[in-house]
Amino acid sequence: MIDSSDFAITEISAYEILDSRGDPTLRVCVSTKKARGCANVPSGLSKGKHEVAELRDGIGKLGGKGVSKAVETVKDYILQALVGEDVREQQKIDRIMMSLDGTEDKSKLGGNTMLGVSLAVARTAAILTSQELYSYLGGVGEFILPVPFLNIINGGKHASSGLDFQEFMIVPVGFDTFKDAIWASSEVYHKLKEIIKEKYGGIHTSVGDEGGFTPPIRDPEAAVILLEDAIKASGYAVGDNFYIAIDAASSNFYNEEKGVYTVNGKNYRKDELLEFYLKLIDAHPVKSIEDPFYEEDFESFSELNSKLRKKGVLVVGDDLLTTNPKRLEKALEKGSVSGVIVKPNQIGTLTETIRFSEMAMHSGIKAIVSHRSGETDDPFIADLSVALRNGAIKAGAPCRGERTSKYNRLIEIESLLSGYSEFAGRRFFI
């Protein structure tokens, strides 16, 4: 029998661990008398400038990337503020940390430090209430298994191939279950490897930060064609079984001083880049384009969104919004997006992450829960996506343990929910 005192926080510990790039990151564990829950914190390489601040050492190991300051912050500040608090009071605990930090960008405690505590609190509460994490976060009712956006050609900051656009994704929509969708995606992934090996040589089948291949191409359309060829060669239909999605991450190839975007060695004004996107989408089954313009250009997002809504294509904001409700409000006012990326470490607490996702979905905007390029094997976002019933997840290629941990967890959740869930599939885009 558990009484209310069993939910009180007795200890919070933190550790410096390795992420998928071999960089330091944070693991936080929250303890009560009868349970201990832990969470790992990811880190992005391609970051929006409005993301909350990470607390790193600034000197020492790996050019100052260490997080020993974050470990000490948990011990010296956060533990004292939260000891005795009930782990079921997620919003209260997150508010306490935000008040303790007192900055707009969470630079005092660090967004990474706060997020580790926030996620670990939720996991501890789920353990104590004898619930799966998705059930604890999502409550009662039927759940939705998200359609995965799998980044199987990496470019931009995630690779060194010279391909300016950052992610080329396959989206398996024409399947009845998540399990079927992920296995079909794995088939396409392996077929793509064969095609790249035959066309460019085995040396170009190495993978980028998110598990996708890095062929020696610079033309974005060439990457899309490679995906189409792999889908067809696997026996599936392009535009039926699979859609294609792109994350341009355009802030990374934008020259703010000159006001031009450089793609494949050519400079584009924003109106020219818009036409480039329209032609690419007219020629191929691209159903989602993420961060097509510089992260402050709400107006260009809006112009593209007005044209692509008629075609049923999502314009998705990531660097534009950084999981920040205030920036989402601006995007809603201007009609800038029809989809948003949800990254907990961009905003720093679970409470704010859920608020952002619900705000988007209640406004008719599609929400895609997302990993980061510097990931860990913690599958928290898999449970979060199911709990939110948002219908989509980005977790990288079906390769590398920090990516497959999310997909494997979703396969497990689908089995646990047998008869009480549905796979989002192409309904996500409707």
N, C-alpha and C positions, 0 to 999 in steps of 0.2 A: 504494500500500500504506500503510495507516494503522497506526502502532504506538501503544502505550499512551500515550506522551508527547503524542500529538496530541489526546488527550482532556482534557489539563490546562488549567484556566482560566488565561488570561493577562491578561484585562482584563474589568472589569465597568463599564459606563457607564450613566448614567441621565439622563432628560430630563423636563422638565415639559411636558406636552401637554394638549390640550383633550379633555374628555369630551363626551358627547352633550348635556349641559345647558350647555355652554360653561364649565364649571368646570375648574380645574386637576386633572390627575391625573398618574400616573407611567408612563413607558415605560422599561423596563430591557433592556439588551442584554448578553449574556454571550459572550465571545470565547475561542476557542482558536487554535492556530496555523493551523487549516484551516477554521474555521467560525465563524459569528456568528449567534446566535439571539436574538430579541427577544420581549417580551410587554408588553401594556398592562394596567393595573390599573383595574377598574371601581369605582364607589362607589355605595352605596345612599342613598336619601333617607329611606325608611321602614326604620329600623334596629331590630333587637332590641338590648336594653340589654346583652346578654352577648356581643355581637360584639367581636372584638379591636379595639384602638385604631388609628386612622389617625394617621400622623405628618404634621401640617400646620403651617404657619408661625405661625398665630395672629394675625399682623398682616400688613399689606400688602395685596396685590391681593385683590379680591373678598372683603373682610371676613375676611381671614386664611386663606382656603382654599388658598393656594399650597402647593406641595410642594417648595420649594427645600431645606428641611431634610432631606427624604427623599433628594433628589439628593445632598446632601453626606454623608448617612449611608452611602449606597452607596459613595462614594469614600473616605471617611475610616475606615470601620469594616468594612463587609462585604467589600470587595475584599481588604483585608489578611488577613482570616480565611479567605478561600476561594481565594486565588491558589494555583495548583498542584494544587488538588483535581480529581478526575476527574468530568466532568459526568455520567457514567453512575451515579455513586454518589448518587442522588437523596436517599435517606433519610439518608445521612451528612451531606450538605450541609445539608439542612433541620435536622438535629439541631445542627449547628455554629451555625447562625443562632439557633436557639431557646436554646442555651446562652449565646451572646453577648448575647442580649437579657435573659434571666434573669427575665422578669416573666410573670405569669399571663396578662395581656391584651396582651402584645407592645407595651407602651407605650414602651419604650426605643428600639427600632429602628423600630417601627411595623409593624402587620400589612400595610399597603399596600406598604411597602418590601420586606419579606421575601417577600411573595407575588410581586412583580414579578421578583425574583431567582429564586425557586423555579420559576416557570413558564418563565422564559427559559433556565434550566439544562436543563429537559426538552426544550425546542424545539431547543437546540443539540445535545444528545445525539442527537435524532432525525435532524437534518441530517447529523451525522457518521457515523451508522450507515446512512445512505441509506434511511431508513424514513419513511413518513407518520407524523405525530404520533400518530394513533389506534392505529396498529400498534405503534409503539414503546412506548406506554403499556399497550396491551392484550394484547400477546403474540399467540400463535397461536390458531387456531380460528375458528369462525364468529362474526360480529359481528351486533349487533342495531341497526337504525336506530330511534331513539327516536320515539315519538308526540309531536308538539308540542302544548303548551298555549299557545294564542295569545290574549293579552290584548287584546281588540278593543273593550272599553268600559272606560275608565279612570276611577277615582274616587279617594276618599281623598286621600293626599298626592301622588298622581300627576296630579291635575287640580284644578280650582277650580269644579266644577259643583255641589257640595253633596251629591254622592252619597257616603255614608259608607263603604260597602264599597269596597275598593280595586281589585279586578280581577274582571272577568267574561270568562271564557275559553271559546273553542270548542276541542274536542278531537276531531280527525278520526280516528276509529278504524276506520271501515268502508271501508278502502281497502287495496290490495295492496302499494303502495309508498309510501315517504316522498314521492317526487316527486308522485304523484297526490294524496296527502293535503295537501300544501302548496298545490298549485294549486287544489284544491277550497276550501281555507280562504281563499285570495285571492279567489275568487268570492264567498264569503259576506261577506268584509270589504267588498268593493265594493258588494254589494247592501245591506249595512247602511248604508253611506254614503248610498245613494239613499233608503232608508226614513227615515233621520234628517233628510235634507234636505227631503223631502216633508212630514214630520210637524212639524218644529220650525224649518225654515229653514236655508239654507246656512251661516249664521254658526256653526251648532252642529256643523259637520262638521270643525272643527279637532281636532287630536289632542293627547293628553297625552304624558307623558314616555316611555311605552312604545309609542307609536304608535296607541293605541286612541282611539276617539272619545269625546267628552265631552258627550253630550246633556244638556239641562236637566231632569234627573229626579233624584229623591231616594229613590224607593222601589226597593229592591233587586229586588223581583219584576218591576217594570217593565223593568229592565235585562235580566233573564232572558228576558222575553217578546220584547224587541227581538231578542235573539239567535235565539230560536226562529223569529221571523218572517223573519229574514234567511236562515236555513238553509232553511226551506221555500220561500221565494221563489227560492232558487238551485237548486231542484229536488232537494234532498237531504232525507233523513228524520231528524227529530229523534229521538234515542235509538237510532238505528241507524247512520247514517253519521257522525253527530256526537253527542258528549256535551257537557255543559256543566260547567265548573268555576268555583269562586268562591274568591278570596282576600279574606276579610273584613278581615284586618289589624286585628283588633279592639282591640288595645292603643291604637290611635290614637283610638278613640271611647269608651274606658273611663275613667270617673271613679273613680280608686282611692280617693279620700276618701269618696265616697258609695257606692261599690260598685255602680254602675249603668253600663250601656251605653246611649248615646244614638244611636238609629237613626231617621232620617227624623223628627226632632223629638220622638221618644217615648223615654222612659226604660224600660229593661228590666233586671230582675234577671237573674242568670245562668240561673236555671231558666226564666224567661220567654223569654230569648234562645234557649235550647236548644229550646224548643217552636217558636219562630219558624223555626229551621233545619229542624226535622222537618217542619213544614207545607210549607215551600218545597220541600224535597226530595221529599215525597210528591206534590206537584203538578207537578213538572218533572224532566227527566232530568239532574239535577245529580249527578255521580258523584265529585266531590271538593270538599271544603270545607277551606280552609287558614286557619290561625290564627283559629278561631272564637271563642276566648276570650283573655283577658289572658295575657301571656307568662309569668306565674308560676303560672297556675292549672292545674296538671297534673291535678287531680281532675275539673274540668269537662270537660277534653279527654277524660279516661277515660270519663266518663259518656256523653258523646255518641258516642264511639267504640264503646262496647258496644252502643249502639242501632243505629248505622249499619253495623256489620259485617254484620248480618243482611240489610241491604239492598244489600250490595256497594258501599257508598260509602266513599271514603277520607276519613279525618280526618288532615290533613297539618300537621306542625309546621315552622314557619320561625322566627319570633321566639321561639317556645318553646324551640328547640333551638340555633339559630345555628351549625349544622354543628360542634357541640361534642360529642365522644364522652362526656364526663362527664354532660352533660345528657340525651343519648340513653339512657344507662344508667338514669337516673331514669325517663324516659318508658317504657322497656321494663318496668321493675319495676311501674309503675302501669297499664300497658296504655293509655297516653294517646294513641298514634297508630298508624295503619296506613300512613302515608306520611310521608316527610321531604323537605325541600328541601335541596339540596346547593349551597352557594355558597362557592367557594374563598376569597373575600375576607373571609368571616365568621370564618375560623379562621387564615388567614395563610400556610399552606404547602400544597404539593401532597400531600406525604406524609400530613398530617393529614386533608386532604379525602378522599383515597382510603380511608384507614382508616375514617372516618365512614361513607362510602357502603357499604363492604363490611360493616361492623358491622351496619348497618341491613338490608341485603339478606340476610345470613346469618341474621338474626332473623326473616325473613319479612316485613319492612317494605319497602314500595315506595319507591324513591329517584328524585327528580326533580332533575336538574342544572339550575341556574338562573342567569340573567343578573342584572344589577342595573339600577335605573332610570337611573343615571348610567353609561352604557356607552361602549365604544369599538368600532372596527371589527375588533378582534381576535376571531377565531372559535375561540379555544382551547377554550371549553366545548363546542363541537360535537364536536371530536375527543375530548374527555374523556368525553362521554356515550357515544359509540360504544365507546371503550376500556373503560369500566366495564360495558357491556352492561346498564345500569340500565333502559332501555326508555322513558324520558320526558325531555323537556327543556322548560323555560320560557325563551322568548327574546323575548316581546313579540308585537306585531302584525306582519303581513307588510308592514311599512311602516317607513321610516327606515333608513338605511344600517347603523347599528350593530346593528339587529335582523336585517335581511335578510342580513347577512354570515354569521350563524350558519346560517340556513336554506339559503343558497346553498352554504355549505361542506358541509352535510349532503347536498344534492343531488349535489355532486361526489363525496363519499365513497361514496354509494350506487352511483354509476356505476363508481368504482374497484373496488368490492367485488362487481361483477356476478357473481352466482352463489354468493357467499360471505357473504351476509347475508340477514336477513329484517326486515321492518317490524313493529314491536311491535304497533301497532294496538290492538284491544280486548283482546288477550291481556295487555296491561299490567295491566288491571284484574282479571284472574282470579287 
